[in-house]
């Protein structure tokens, strides 16, 4: 489409030729003629003159470029909208396959897609414009809201409620039993896990994520939260809204997480702790106690990030300190 047509969809103010044809989107270095690219950070500014892109989404006006500019407050966000406009495919609703297994009393909204090989248990409910891909298992009494995508080989066990505009990627398991045992007379007695899981609206769940059902009550994933691949969330965890949980994070049982929390890759969280809203935990950190709101924590066990940086600077100097201490000991002797 022409740049002015794209701008009508994604927003932004045009500087340059509004009639330039846009056929794709790419990074600055990979872009070719007909592509639109974006500049999110000034450190990439030197790469722009060598780019072949026909248009650039940027926050500020840049002089000396042959490409047209699309000025926007958040270039990365506008570029994301451009990707959707240029490459997004309208959902096709082929209907409910006769090769899917649909049990009794299942209810469907409008324009639902159920592919061959899916299983939907009795009493389940599937919202309008939702797509259920091959190999999906949806247990008895569970529900999936409107405009959701459940990709192949996802398991949604019984008593799970999935909201609207939710994306669940392949291999995820929602509602598996929580890891609960009591030791009695030399053996581990399984504690029945009779609760459920609630996935609120606009959540995205990555591939091979596991979210355990509650022992009683519900494990809850707050609206707008995005979960990367290979994350484990245990029974009775409650996350707030708009959290980011990155790959290989492990969250133990009954943890409470506030709104807007970021847990970077491989963070581990022990059971029954509270993490306040707006907290960021750096990669490979271990949370062993409550974290106040708005803090940045690092390390194992995790401590405030500034204290961790000071500790790391001391740690790097330990060999030198040991050498000096040994010299002092020799002088004393």
N, C-alpha and C positions, 0 to 999 in steps of 0.2 A: 504494500500500500504506500501511498505518498506520505511523506513525513508529517504533513499537516493532518492527514487522516489518523495517523498513529497518535499524534499529539492530542487529538480530540478524545481518544480513548484513555490514554495514560497520563495526560496532563503535561504541563511545561510550556515555556515560552520559546518560540523559535527565533534564532538568529541565523540568517543565511537563507538558503533556497528551500521554501516550504514544499516545493513540488518534487524534490529528490525522491527517487524510488527506494523504498526499504524492503528488502527481501529476506533478511535474516538478522540475527544478533550474535555477537561474539565478543571475546576479550580484545583488548587494545592490540596486542601483538598478532592475534589470529585473524582479526577482522579483514574482510576483503571488500571490494567495491559492492555497494548495495547493502552492507551490514550497518547496524547501529551498535555502538559500544558505549561505555560509560567510564567516567573518571570519579572514583570515590575518595581518593587520597592524593594529595599534591606530590607525593613521592613518585607517582607514575606519570607526572606531567611531561617529563623528558621523552617518554615513549610515544606521545601523541603525534609529533611531527612525522614520524616514520610509519604511522598507521595508515592503512588503506580504507578505513571506515568512511562511509558516506555521511554519517552523522554521529555526534557525540553527546551523550547526556552528561551534563556537568552542573555544578552548583553556581559557578561564577563564569562570566564571559571570558573567553580566551582569544587573544588576537593572533593573527599569523597562520591560522589553520585553513586549509581548503575545504574541510568538512563543515557541514552545517552544525549548529549547536542547538540543543534542547535544554534550556535552563530550568532546573528544578531544585527544590530545597533538599531533597533526599535522593540523589542520583541512583543509589543502589536499589531503593524501593521502586523507583520509576522504571529502572531496567528490568526488575522482576516482573512488573506489569507488562513491559514490552515483550518479554519472553512468552507470557501467557497469551498476549494478543496475537503474536506471530506464529506460535507453535501449538497453542491449546486447541484440542479437538473437541467439538461438541459431543456430549454424551449420547451414545446410541442406546436405545432401550429395546433390545430384541425380545424382551419379555422373560417369562419363567420357563426354563427348559423342562421338557418332559423327562429328561434324563437326570434331573435333580431329585433328591428324596425330600418330599415335603410332607411332614406329619400332620395330624389332625389339628384343627383349630388355629392354624397359622394365619395371621392377618397381614395384608400387603397394602401399601399406599399406591399412589399412581406412578406409572412408568418405572416400575421396579425391574431390575435385571437380575436374574439368577441363572448362572451358567451351569452346564452339565457337571455332575459330580459333587455339587454342594449338598449338604444335609442341614435341614432346618427342623428342629425338634418341635414337639407339640406345644401349643400355646405361645409360640414366639411371635414377635411383631416386627415387620420390616417397613421402614418409612418410605415416603415418596422419593423417587429419583435416586434411590440407593442401588448400588451394584454389589452383588455377592459373587465372587469369582470361584473357579473350580477348586474343589478340595476343601472348601470352608466348612467347618462344623459350628453350628449355632445350637446351643443346648436348650433344653426345655424351659419355657417361660422367659427366655432372654429377649432383649429388644435392641434394635438398631434404628436410630433416628433418620431424619430426612437428609438427602444429599450427601450420603456417606459412601466411602469406598472400602470394601473389605477384600483385600487381595488374596491370591491363592494360598491355600494350606494354613489359613488362620484358624485357631481354635477359640471359640467363645463359649465357655461352658455355661451351665445352668445358672439362673439368678444373676445375670450380668445385664447391666443397662448401659448401652452405648448411645451417646447423644447425636445431635445433628452436625453435619459438616465435619465428620471425623474420618481420618484416613488411618487404616491399619495395614501395615506392610506385611509381606509374606513371612510365614513361620511364627508370627506372634501368638502367644498363648495368654488369654485373658480369663482369669478365674480358676487357675490351677490351685490345688490345696496349699494353704499356708504351711510352713515348716514348723509344726508344733508337736512336741512330745513331752511327756512327763516320765521321769525315771522312777520305777517302782519294782522292787524285788528283783533287781538285776537285769531288767530289760526296759526298753523304751516303749511306752504306751502312747499310741497315736491319739492326739486330741482332735476330735471331729471338727472339721472346718465347715461351719454351716452358714456363714455369712455370704455376702455377695461383693460385686465390684460395680462402681459407678464411674463411667467415663463421661465427663461433661462435654459440652459443645466445642467444636473447633480444635480438638486435640489431635495430634498426629503421633502415631506409635510406630517406631521403626521395626525393621526386620528382626525376628528372633528375640523380641522383648518378652519377658515374662512378668505378669502382674498377678499376684496371688489373691485369692478371695480372702475375706476377713474370717477370723475365727467366729465371731458374732458381729453383727453390724455390717459395715461396708468399707472396703478399700476405695478411696476416692481420688481421682485424678482431676484437678481443677481445670476449668475452661481455658482454652488457649494454650495449654501446656504442650510443649514439643519434646518428644522422647526419641533419642537417637537409637541406633541398632544395639543389640546385645546388652540391654539394661535389665537388671533384676529389681523388682519392687515387691517387697514382702507384704504379709497380711496386715491389714488395719492401718496401712500408711495413708496419710492424707496430705496431698500436695495442694498448694494454693493455685491461683490463676496465673497464666502466662509464665510458667517456669520453663527453664531450659535444662534438660538432663542429658548429658553427653554420653557417648558410647562407653560401655563397660562399668558404669556406675552400679554400685550395689547398695540398696537401702534396706536396712533391717526392719523388723516388725514394729508397728505402732509409732513410727516417726511422724512428727507433724512439721510440715514445711509451709512457710508463708508464701505470699504472692511475689512473683518476679524473681525467684531464686534461680541462680545459675550454679549447677554442679558440673564441673569440667570432667574430662575423661578419667575413668578409673578411681573416682572418689568413692570412698567407703563410709557409710554412716551406720553407727551402732544403734541398737534398738532403744526406743522410748526417749529419744532426744527431740528437742524443738529447735528448728532453724527459723529465725525471724525473716520477715519480708525484706526483699532487696539484698539478700546476702549473696556473695560470690565466693565459691570454694574452688581453689586452684587444683589443677590436675594432680592425681595420685595422692591427694590429701586424705587423712582419716579423721572423721568427726566423732569424737568420743564424749562430748558434753554439749549442752545447749549453746547456741550461737545467737547473740543479740542481733536485732534487725540492723540492716545497712552495713554490716561488716564485710571485710574481705579477709578470708582465712587461707592459710597454706600449711603444709607440712604434715608429719605423722609423729605424734598426734597433732592435729591442726591447731595453730595459734594465730593471732592477728598477723596479717601479712607483713607489716613493717617490722614487727619483732622477729618474724621468720627470716626476713632479709638480713637483719643484723646478725642473727645466729649463723646464717650461712656464711657471712663474711668472716666470722670468727672461726667457723669450721674449716674454711679454706686455709686459714693461717695456722692451724694446729701443728702441722709438722715443724714449722718455724719456731713456734712457741716451745714445743718439746725439745728441740735442739738447744734453744737458749736456756731452758730449765736444766738440761743435762750439763751444759757448760757452767752454770751457776753452782750445781751440786759438786762438780769437780773442783771449783775454786774453794768452796766451803770445806771440802775434805782436805 
